[in-house]
Amino acid sequence: MSRELIIACSPFLAGIVVSVVALRVLIGISGAHLQLPQLRRLHRDEQGAVQSLSFVLTLPLFVMIMLFIIQLSQLTLGRLMVEYSAFAAARSAMVWIPASLGDDFEMENRISYRVQLPDTTDEAGNLFAVYQVAPGSPKSEKIRFAAVSALMSICPSRDTGITMDSAGLAAAAALERTYLAMSPTSASNTRIPVRLRNKLAYALHNTNVEIEVRHKDSEPPLIRPWPTASEFEDNEIGWQDQLIVTVNHNFALLPGPGRFLAKPAPRQDTESVSPRDAVAERIRRENGIFVYPMSATVRLNNEGQKSVLPYIQSLNGELPLTRPPEPEDPDDY
C-alpha cells in the first residue's frame, strides 16, 4: 500500500476510530450489557415488555453512530477502489495505445486528437511537452471502461434512473455472460442481471477519465505546426512517454448519512471568520443521490512498439539508409 493511499484514507480511518470510541462510551452510559440468556427469554416472551428510559433515549444516537461508522467504512473502501481504478485505467492505456484497432486513424501508438498544454518539468528538471488526450475515441473509451469496471463494486445496485446507450448495453450483456460463466448457479437468480446493469449504468454516468501525455522535449514533437515529411504521425504517442491517468468518480453515499453530511455545520455570528465545512461543500445531490467526489491519479510509461528516435543516426544528423556493418574485430570499435 502506497504512502499516498494511506494519507488519503487516514481521515476516514480516524473517523471510524472516534466513532467506535463514542459508541463504546454511549453503551457504558446506557448501562447495556450483553446477556444471552435474557435475550433468549425476551425472544420467547410473547406478552411484551417495558423498555428502560435510558435505552429509549440512547437508541437513536446509537443507530446514528452505527450508520456513520458504516458510511466511513464505505468511504474508505471507495477511496481504495478509486485508486485501484486509476491504476487499472493507466495499465489499460499502456496496453491499448500501442495496439492497433484496425482503422486508418487509431493505429499503433495513435489515439484520438490531442490538445497541447504548457510545458512542464519533472522532479529531475527534465522538460516535457504536455498533451491532453481528447475523449470519445475508441481507445479512450476502452481505457475509460477499464476504470468503470473497477468501480462497479462500489456503485449502488438499485435503479437510479440512469439509462445506457447501445455501447453500455453491449457491455452489460458481456458482463452478464461473464458472471454466468463464473457462477453457473446464479442463472436462477433473475435479480443479478438487473443489479449488474444498474451498477454499470451508475459507473458509466459518474466516472470521468482524463489522459495526459508527457513527451520528452528532446524528441520530435507530436504536434507540428505544419505538415512535414516524417515517419511519425501528429497523433502518435512516443515510445516510453509518460501517461498520467486521472479518474474522477462520484461516490454514492447512504441516504441517511449522506443527507446528514450534506448539511453544513452551523456558523457562529462572530467577528472572527468561522472555519469552512469542507465536507458539506463537496457533497452534492444528483438524481436523488448524495454523492461525494473522489479522484485518483496514476503515472505509467507507454510501452510503444518502436522508439520515437531511430536507434542509429549519422554524425551530421541525417538518418542512414542502411544499418552499418558490425566490425568483426573487437579492436575496430
N, C-alpha and C positions, 0 to 999 in steps of 0.2 A: 504494500500500500504506500503510495507516494506521500510526501510531506504536504503537498498542496491539498490532497484529498482529506487528510486528517484535519488540516486547518479549516477546510470548507465544512466538514461535518461536526467540528467542535462545538459550535453554538447549539446545535440540536442535541448533541450528547449531554452537554451541560444542562440544558433544559430538562432532559429526561431524569438526570440525577436529582436536580432540585425538586422536580415533581414527585419522584419516589419518596424523597425525604419528607415533603409536605404531606404526602399520603400516609406515611407512617405516623407522623405527628397527629394527623386527623383521626386515625384509628385509635391512637392512645387516648386522645381527648374523649372520644365517644365511648371508651371502655369496652369496645368489642373484642371478643376472643373467639378463636376457632375451637368449637366444641362439637365434634362429630356426633356424639350421642344425642345432644339436644337438637341438632339439625335433622337427625333421623326421626325423632319424636315429632318435631314440627312438620315434617313431610307427611307423617301418617295421621296427624291431627286434622280432622275434618270439621271441627267446631269453631275454628278461627282463634285468634289471639290478639292481644293488645300490644302494640309496639311501644317501646320506650320513647320518651321525648327526645333523648339525645340521638337515637337512631334516626328519627324523623327529621331532625334538624340538620344532621350531618350527611344524610344520604344524597341530596342534590349536589353538595360540594364534592362528595366522594365520586359521584358519576362524572362531574365536570373534570376533575383531575385525571380520572381514568381515560376519558376521551382525549384530553390534552396529551397524555403520555402516548396514546395510540397515534395521534396526529404527528407528534415529534418523531416517533419511530418510523412512520411512513415518509416523513420529510428526509430523514437520514437515508432510508432506502432509496428514495427518489434522487438524492444527491449522488449516491453511488452509481445508480443506473444512468444518470445523465453523463457522468464521467465515462462510464463504460461505452455509452452510445457514441460519444465523441471519438473514442479510440476505434470503435467499430467503423465509423464513417471514414476516419483517416486511413485505416487499413483497407477499406473498400476503395478509397481513392488511389492508393498505391497499386491496386490490382486492376481497376477499370481504366485508369488514364493510360497506361502503356498498352492496353488491349485495343483491338480493332473491332468495331461493331458492324463492319461490312459496308457502310455507306461511304460516300465520297468526301464527307466532311470530317467526321469523327473517326479518323484512322489512328494509327499508333501515336501515342503521346499528344493527341489533339483532342481538345474539349471545348466546345461552345465558343462564345465570344468572351472577351475579357476587357476590363477597364483598367487602365494604368493609374496607379495611385502614387503618391510621393515616395521617393526612395527612402530606405531605412538602413540602419546598421545593426549588426548583432552585438553580442557581448564582447567578441574579439575585435570589433572595429571593422569587419568586412562589410562592404557596401552591397546592397541588394536592390534590384528593381522589383517593385511590388505590383502585382496584378490581382484584380478581383474577378473571379470567375462568375459569369452571369448564370443565373439559374434557368432551368427549363429544358436543358438539353438531355438526350438520353443518358449520357454518362452521369450528369449531375443528379438526375432522378434516381439512378441506381445507387449512388452514394447516399442520397437522402433516405432511400428506403432502408439502407443498412442501419442508419440511426433510428428510423421509425420502428424497425423490427426489434431493436434492443430495448425500446421504451414501451412496448406494448404491455409488458408485465406490470407496469405501474399506472396504466391507464384504466379508467372506470369501465366495467363490463356492462353497465346499464345503458339504455338508449339515451343518448344526449341530443338527439335531433340533428345529427350531422350526417349528411349524405356524401357518398363517394362517387367519383367518376368511373368511367369504364376501366381505367388502369387500376384504380383501387379495388374494384370488384374482382378483377382478374387476380390481383394479389391475394385477396381474401379467399378466393377459391383455391389457390395454390396452398395457402396456409391450412385450409381445412383438409385438403388431401394429405398434406404432410402430417398433420395432427392425427388423422385417422390411421395413417400407416404406422405411426409410432405407438398408438394406443388403439388397437382394433376394438377393444371392449367399449370404447366411447361412442360407437356407432348408434347405440340405443338411446343415448342422451341427446335429444334434439336441441337442447339449450346451448350446447358447446359452440356450434357454428354461429349462433346469434351473438354470443359473447365475444367470439373472435372478431366478428365484423364490427361490433361496437368498439372494441379496443383499437382495432386498426383505423377506424374512421376518426376516433378522437386523436390518435397519434399523428395521423396524416394532417389533420387540421391544425394541430397545436405544436408542430415541430418545424423548425426552420434551420437550414444548414447553410453556413457561409464558408466558401472555399477561397483561400488566399494563397497565391503562389509567390515565393521569393526566389528570384532569379539572380545569379551572380552577375555583378556588373562587369566582370572581366570577360564574360562570354557574350556571343552575339545577342542583340536584343530580340525579344519575342514579338514585339510590335514595332514595325518600321514605319517611318512617316511617309514613305512612298515605295511602290513596288520595285524590288531589286532581285537580281538573279541570286538565288541561294537554295541550297538543298533543304533548308528548314522553312517551315510554314509559319505564318504570323500567329496562328493559334496553337502552335506546338509548344508543349511544356518541356523544358530542358531536362536532360538526364541528371538525376540527383538534385533537382530543385527541391526546396523546402515547401511542403504542403502544410498549411496551417488551417485546420478544420475546426470551426466553431459550431456547436449545436445549441440552439435555443429552444427550450420546451416550457410550456405552461403546465405546471404540475397541478393536478386536480386535488383540492382539499376536501375533507369531510364536510358535510353540510353544516353540522353544529359548530365544530371548532373553526371552520372557515368563516362563518358569519361572525363569530366572536372576535377572531383575529383581525378581520377586516375593519372593525370599528376602531377609529383612532383613540388613543388614550386621552382623557380629559386634560386640557392645559390650564394652568393657573393664570389668572389675570394679574400678573405682576410686572414690574418694570424689567426684570431680567428675562432674557429670552429662554423659553422652555425648550427642552430637547425635542427633536423631531421623532415621530413614531415611524421609524424606517420600515417596520414590518407591515403596518397597515397601509403605508403609501405604496408598497409594491403589490399588495393583493388587489385583484380586481375581479369583477364578475362578468363572465362571458357565457351566454346561452344558459343562464341559470346556475352556473357552476363557479364557485370561488376558486381562482387559480393563483398559484404563486410562481412567477417566472424563475427559471433556473437556466444557467448557461455553463458550458464547459468547452475548453479549447485543448487540442492535441496537435503537436507538430511532428511530422514524419517526413522522410525524404522520398521523392518519387523514384521508382525503380524502372526507369526507361529502358528501351531496348538498344539504344545507341547513345553515344556521347554527343553533346552539343558541339564540341570542338573535335575535329579529326585527331586521331592518335598521333599521326606523323605530319609534320609540317617542315617546309624548307626554311632555310635561314632568312630569306627575304620575305617570308610571309605568304608565298604562293603555295598552293596545295600541289603536291606531286601527283602525277597521273598514275604512277605505279608505285608499289611498295619497294623501297631499295633493298637489294640483296643483302642478306646477313653475312658477315665475314666468317670465313671458315677458320681462320687462325685467331685465337683469343687475343694475340698481340696487336691485331689490327684495330681493336676497339679504341 
